[in-house]
Amino acid sequence: MVAETAGSVMVVPLAKPDSGNPKKCRPIGCYQAAKLLADQYRKDRGAGE
């Protein structure tokens, strides 16, 4: 999962659930995105405007 908040692009990796139900995925951290990923995210978000 990737999102921009307060000017920073954040990455939240999701862990697969033991049950196999995708609704039960859970976050396993929250990290600032690497510059290349942040640049690509902003480029992709701007393409839809």
C-alpha positions as CSV (number, residue, x, y, z in Angstrom):
1,M,0.0,0.0,0.0
2,V,1.4,3.4,-1.0
3,A,0.1,6.9,-0.1
4,E,1.2,10.5,0.2
5,T,0.6,12.3,3.4
6,A,2.0,15.7,4.6
7,G,4.3,15.7,1.5
8,S,5.9,12.3,2.2
9,V,5.2,9.2,0.3
10,M,4.7,6.3,2.7
11,V,4.8,2.5,2.0
12,V,2.9,0.0,4.2
13,P,3.7,-3.6,3.3
14,L,0.8,-6.0,3.9
15,A,1.2,-9.6,5.2
16,K,-0.9,-12.4,3.7
17,P,-3.5,-13.7,6.2
18,D,-3.2,-17.2,7.6
19,S,-6.8,-17.9,6.7
20,G,-6.3,-17.1,3.0
21,N,-9.1,-14.4,3.2
22,P,-7.7,-11.2,1.5
23,K,-9.9,-9.1,3.8
24,K,-7.7,-10.2,6.7
25,C,-4.4,-8.8,5.4
26,R,-2.5,-6.8,8.0
27,P,0.1,-4.1,7.9
28,I,3.6,-5.1,9.0
29,G,5.2,-1.7,9.1
30,C,5.2,1.9,7.8
31,Y,8.1,3.3,6.0
32,Q,9.0,6.4,4.0
33,A,9.3,5.4,0.3
34,A,12.6,5.4,-1.5
35,K,13.0,8.4,-3.8
36,L,12.5,6.4,-7.0
37,L,9.3,4.9,-5.7
38,A,8.1,8.3,-4.5
39,D,8.9,10.0,-7.8
40,Q,7.0,7.2,-9.7
41,Y,4.0,7.4,-7.4
42,R,3.8,11.2,-7.8
43,K,4.2,10.8,-11.6
44,D,1.4,8.2,-11.8
45,R,-0.9,10.2,-9.6
46,G,-0.4,13.3,-11.7
47,A,-1.3,11.4,-14.9
48,G,-4.9,11.0,-13.9
49,E,-5.5,14.8,-13.4
